[in-house]
């Protein structure tokens, strides 16, 4: 695997959602054709039987997914996670989504100071958060409170959360200064 393939692999892993060849080319400051070549090489290296993920390409979008033969394993893990109580980190992330949502993953991670991909996936699986497309930016998603979240907190709307107006105002100040 060459260095560009490794960089593409790292970015696809971090994104956890579809991205485009063009976006990767912009981020890595290379030509789109170089990204396409790197993706082909990466896809080939992932075909090995001892790999659990594969790369899918749909038009101009690319994403990592788990291989189909691991579907029952993934299903078991998901079912187990649904039975578990929410961790403090999950509750922290859920609070950020509830008070500030819809909110970008980068904002969540900035506030928490750590990568939040795994926790966000767990919250999506549980139905406590929703992932919606950003209205003004391609390939960017926002995390918003779901109806299940309202039920979980026992409220009718996020405005019923303690000190909701105060935290919404802090978000506006944060957004204005970034």
Residue, then its C-alpha position, 0 to 999 in steps of 0.5 A: x500500500x502506498x502513502x496516498x492509499x494509506x491517507x485515503x484509508x485513514x480519511x474513509x475510516x474517520x468519515x464513517x459515511x460516504x464521501x466523494x473523490x473530489x472531496x478527498x482530492x481537495x483534502x489531500x491536495x492531489x488530483x482526483x485521478x490520483x485519488x481514483x488510483x489510490x482507491x482502486x489499490x485500496x479496494x484490491x488490498x481489501x479483497x483479501x479473506x483476512x479483512x473484515x471491511x470492503x470499499x464500495x464505490x457508487x458513482x462518485x461516492x466511496x465508503x467503507x462497509x463491513x463484508x457481508x459474511x460478518x453480518x450475523x456478528x454485526x447484528x449480534x453486537x448491535x443487539x447487545x448494545x441496544x440492551x446496555x445502559x448508556x455510558x457517561x460518554x454517550x449521555x454527554x454526546x446525547x446532551x450536546x445533540x439535544x441542546x445544540x442539534x442539529x450539530x456537526x460531528x466536528x462541533x461535537x468532537x470539539x466540545x468533547x475533545x475526543x473522536x465521537x464516531x463510535x458513540x454517534x453510531x451507537x446513538x444512531x443505532x438506538x434511534x436516539x439521534x438522527x443524521x440529516x444532510x447539512x442544508x448548505x454543504x455537500x458530504x456533511x451531516x448534522x446530528x439532530x435529536x430524534x423522537x426516541x430521544x424525547x421519549x428517552x428524556x420524557x419530554x415533549x420537545x427539546x425546549x423543555x430541557x433544563x436551561x435550554x435557552x441559555x445553551x442555545x445562546x452559547x451555541x450562537x456565540x460559538x458559531x459566530x466566533x468560529 
